[in-house]
């Protein structure tokens, strides 16, 4: 039993069975509400990097980024409790919590990103960012990667390329392939891959212009996590930013996956590439599970938008949400979690490199900080396809009491993205479990 797990918090063993919960869920949430694993886990409690199911079985969580500073972090829980017991109201009244949080969050950004609008989710944040971009540019054309997900509003569903949607891409959306130096079978030199990627972008820009949409915005995740943690040719994103601006568009950095110090090298993912985005969007990790999102931009852009639109969101920026957000930032500072993401991430990546060398169906080690993965090829011994191998490994890791997932265009990348309190001992446990699973394939 892990030393941070509290045996006194063991669940009620008389609670409904997993199969019973699943049956009840199907009756109310429907048959298309997705679940992980062939036999889904019914969870009842969590602490730090551990989650516990209805049978008292504890798993090491190397997947969930929402509890950014750890499941049920006591500092965050107490901040929410204390504020909820005092006042919770919307932002049309003055209250210091939302102002304090606004000052603290914008202080983590660079010059020119000094205003914030709060939302309830990353989806709402990206939707609002598009509204701001459309107004500024007078255009409606959107450019995204050809395997990405940025939210589930109507606008974002029409710009989603990684999940099935009934309508498909809207006429004003263009999808481009993000160059990845690790792509299996790629025979192009890095500079050729860069040139190919930029040519595709230029075609998208010309297409939007010729059809009357123009370029409003390029929306991207700096880690390109849904795409499979692409390893970019040097200079790619800087060149994309230049071309988008030259076409009259704005750059939106979606930091739901890469932000809040997860990479271990910078607070925000765009900083890794020396970019100057016009808008930055945030979501999941902001409140450690409390629903929060936000858009950070410059004063000129926000004032221009506000002068023409009364943007008001009843729940966004309420005192309880602000208290949760402040507590996350405080824990990050007090526990130096960005530095931990760097040091623990190095342990993980070094360990993955060593494992990769021993298995000929492991293609590449991916990612940064505490968002890493390994890309798999078909297993030559069993003849299994790469997606089949990743699925087997995810299920095997669950059997080893470790939660991971899979990602990428063909689900060929094992995804490891734990809370930022994941430490060296947790990393070693993850690597030990992964080695056992790899050997079992």
N, C-alpha and C positions, 0 to 999 in steps of 0.2 A: 504494500500500500504506500503511495507516495507520501512524503513527509508533510506536504502542505494540505493534504486532504484531512478533513475533520470527520472522524467516524461518527461523532454525535449527530451529524447532519444526514445520516443515512435515511433514505426515503421510507415511506410507509409501504411495507411489502404487501399490504392488502389492496393497493391501488390497482386499477383496471389493467389487464394485460395489454401488451403491445398490439396483439391481433384485435382485441376488443376496441382499443382506441382507434385503430385503423378503420375498422368497420364503421364506427360512429363518425369518423372524419369523412369517409366517402359519402355518407348520407347527408352531411351538412356542407362540406367544402367542395364536394363534387369529385368526379373521377380524374380530373385533369390538374388537380393541385399537386405539384411534384413533391416527392419524398426521396431522400437518399437511401441507398442500399437495397439489396434484394429483400432483406428483412429489416425494415426500418427500426431505428432505435427510439425508444420512448424515454425521454429525459425528464428528470424531476428536480435536479439541483446542479449547481456548479459553483466552482471556486477557483480563482486564479486561472490556471491552464487545464483544469480538470472538470469533466462533466460526468454526472452519475445517472444511470438509468433506473427504471422501476425495480430492477432485480438487485440493486446495490452494486452493480458493476461499474467501475470507474475507468474512464478513457482519457488519454492525453489528447488535448485538443490542439492539433497542428493545422487547423483549417480556418477557424472563425476569426475574422478581422473586426467584427462589430464590437465585441468586448475588448476594445483597443488596449486598455490598461488592466485587463484581467476580468474574468467573470465575477460579477457581484463585488466589484472592488469596494471595500468598506468606506473609502473616502468619498467616492461617487454616490454610493447608497445613502450615506449620511447627509450629503449635500442636498440630495433630492428630498429626503425625508424632512429635513429641517426647513427647507423653503416651502415644501407643500403644506407644512403645518402652520406656516405664517401667512403666505399670500401667493396666489396664482391668478394672474389676470393678463389681459392682452396689452399690446404696446401702445395703445392710445392714452394710457396713463403713464406718468413718469415713475420709473423705478430704477434704483441703482444697479440691480443685478444685470439687466440687459446692456446697460451702458458700460459697466465694468467689463463684461464679457466681450463686447464689441471692441473696446480699447485693447484688451488682451489678445484677441485673435488677430486683429489687423497689425498688431505690433510684430507678428511673426512673418509678415510679408515685406517685400522690398518696396522701393520707391515707386510711387504711382498706383499702388494697390492699397488704398487707405479708407475705403468705405465698404460696408457690408450690409447686405439685406438677408434676413433670416427666412428660412423655409422649414418645412417639416421632414424633408427627405432630399436625397440627391436627385431624384427624378424632378421634383419641383424646382430645385436649384438649376438644373440644366434647362428646363423649360423656360424659366425666367431669364436665364442668360441668352437664350435664343430671342426672346422678346426684345431685350435690350439691344442685341446685335442687329436685329431687323430694323429697329427704329433708327439706330445710328447710321447704318449703311444705306437704308432705303432698298435693300435687296432681301431676297428670301432664300437664296441658294445655300445649301448645307453640304459640307464635305466631311465624311467620316471614313473610318477604315472599313474594309469589306468583311470584317468579322469582329463586330463590336456590339456592346450593349451599354447604354447610358441612362436607361430609365424606362418607365412604362406609362407616361402620359401619351395622349394621342399623337402629339408632335414627335415624341421620341420613339414611339412604336413605329411610326412611318420612316424613321431613320435607323431602325435596328437591323443589323445584318447577321447577328450571331444566333438569334432565336427565331422560330417560325412566327410570322404574323400574317393575318389573313390578307391584308391589302398589299403587302410587300413594300418596296421603297416608294416613297412619294416622288412625283415628277420633279420636284425641286431638290432632290437629294442625289449626290454622287458618291459612290463608294470606291476607295482606292486600296490597293494592296500595300501593306506596310512591309518594306524589305527586311528580311531576317537573315543574318549571316549564317545562322545554324540550319536553315532549311535543307532537309535531306535532298540530295541530288543536285543541289545548286552548284553550277560550274562557273558562275560569274565571279570575277574579282570584285572586292568591295567597292571600288570606284565605278565599276560597270553596274553593279546592283544599285548603287546610289543614283546613277544617271537614269537607269530604267525606272526607278521609283518616282523620280522627279518628272520624267516625261509623262507618266501616268497622271500625276497631279495636274500638270499643265493641260492635258487633254480634258480633265474634269472641269477645270476653270473655264476653258474655252467653250465647253458644252453648256455650262450654266449661263454664260454670257450670251451665247448665240440663241438660246431659247428664252431669253428675257428675264431669267431669274437673278442674274448677277451672283456675286459671292457675298453672302452674309457672314458665314462663320465656318471655321474648321474646329471640330470638337474631337478631342483625343484624350486618352489616358496615357500619361508619360511612361508607364510600365508596359503598356499594351498587353495587359494581363489576360483579357478574354482571348486575344489573338494567340496566346501561348508564350508570353514573356519574350517578345522579339528582341534580338540583339541587333541594333541598328548600325548601319554604316556611319562612320564619323561625319558629322555635318548635316545629316539628313533633316533633323527637325529644325535646325536653324534655317536651312534652305526653304523648308516648307513655310515657316513663319514669314520669311521675306516675300515669298510668292503670294501668300494669302493677303498680306498687307498691300502689296503692289496691285492686287486685283480689287482692292477696296474692302476686303473682308476683315473680320476680327478673329482672334485666336482665343479659344476657350480651353483651358486646361482642367480636365475632370480629375480631381484629386481624391476621389472616394477610395481608390485602391492604393495610390502611391503616397498620399499625404500623411501629415501628422508624424513625420519622422520614420516611417516604416522602412525606407531604404537604408537607414543608418548613416547616410551621407549628407542629407539635407532634410529640412522640415517639409519641403514641398517637392514633388517629383520634377516639375518644370525647371527647378534650379539646377538639376543634374546636367542640363543641356545648355545652360546659359540663355534661356528664353526669357522673353518679356511679354507674357500673355496679357490680353486686354481684360479677360475675365477668368476667375478661378472659381470652380464649384466644389462643394464639399458635401459630405453626407455621413454615411454609416458610423465611422469611428468617433464623430464629434461628441456624442453623449454617452458612449460606452454601452449602447443598447437603447438609451432613451432616444426617441425619434427626433432627429435634428438634421438640418441641412443649411446651406448658405451660399451666397454669391458674393465674392469679393471683387471689387473693381475700383476704378478711379473716380474721384469726385465729379469730374466733368460728365462722364458717361452716366453716372447715377442721377445727377441733377437733371440732365437732359431727358432721361426716361421719366423721372418723377414729375417733371413739369407737364408732361402729356398724359400720364397714367397715375391714378391714385392706387398704388400698390399697398394692399393691406391684407394681412394674414392673421386670423384670429389666434391661432396657437403658436405660430412661429415667434421666437424671441420672448416667450412668456418667462416669468422669473424662475420657474422650476427647470425649464430647459436650459436657461442661462446658467443656473447653478450647476447643473450637470456638466455643461461645457467647460465652465471654469475649473471644476474639480478634475476633469480629464487633463487639462493643461497643467494644473498644479501637480498631479501625480507624475506626469511626464517629466516635469522639472525636478521634483524632489527625488525621483528614482533614476534620473538621467537615462530615460528609456530610449532615446535616440542612439546614445552611445551603446546601450545594451543591444539594440537592433544591429548595430555595426559589428560588435564583438561576437555575439551569438550567431549572427548571420554568417560570419566568417567560419566559425566552427562548423555550421551546417554545410556551407558550400564546399569547404575543404573536404569534409567527410563524404559529401556526394561525389566529388571528383574522384576520390579513392574508390568508392563503390562502383562508379561508372567504368573505371578501368578494368574491372573484373567481370563485366557482363557485356557481351558483344551486341546485345539488343538495346543497350543504352547509348543514345546518340549524342546528347549534349546536356550540360548542366546549365540551368537558366536562372535569371533573376538577380535581385540585389537585396541585401539586408535580410529582413524577415519576410520576404516574399520570394521563394525559390522553387525550383522544380527541376525535373529531369525529363528530357524528351526521349521517347522510346521508338524503336524500330520493330518490325515484325520479329518474333522469336524464331530463329532459324532451326532450333531443335524441335519445338512443338509445332511449328508452322502457324502459330497464332498471329493474327494481325496486330498491329500496334494498339489500336483502340481496345481490342480484346485483352491485351496484356495489361493496359492501364486499369481496365475494369477489374480484372482479377486481383491486381495489386491493391486497389482501393478496398476491395472486400477482404483481402488477406490482412491488410493493416487494421481493419476493424476487428478482425478476429484476434489480432495482437494488441487490442485495446488502444489503438492509436487512430485518430481521425485525420484523414487527408482527403483530397479530391482530385479531379482531373479537369483539364482545360485545353483549349486550343481548337483550331479549325476542325480537326478530326479526333479530338479528345485523346491526343497522343502525349500530352505533358502531364505528369503527376504534379499536383499543386500543393505546396506547403506554405501556409500563410497564417501563422499562429498569433495570438495576442502578444503585445510587445513586452510582456513580463516573462516570456519564454526565455529560459536561461541555458547555460552550458549543459547542465545535467539533463534538462529536458531534451536538448538537441541530441545528446548522446543516446538517450533512450529512443528517440525517433530514428536515429541512424541504425541502431541495433535492431529495431523492429523492421526497418526497411530492408536491411541485409537479409534477415530471416525470410521476409516475403519474397525478395528477389530470388533467393535460393530455392523457394518452393515452387516457382513457376515452371 
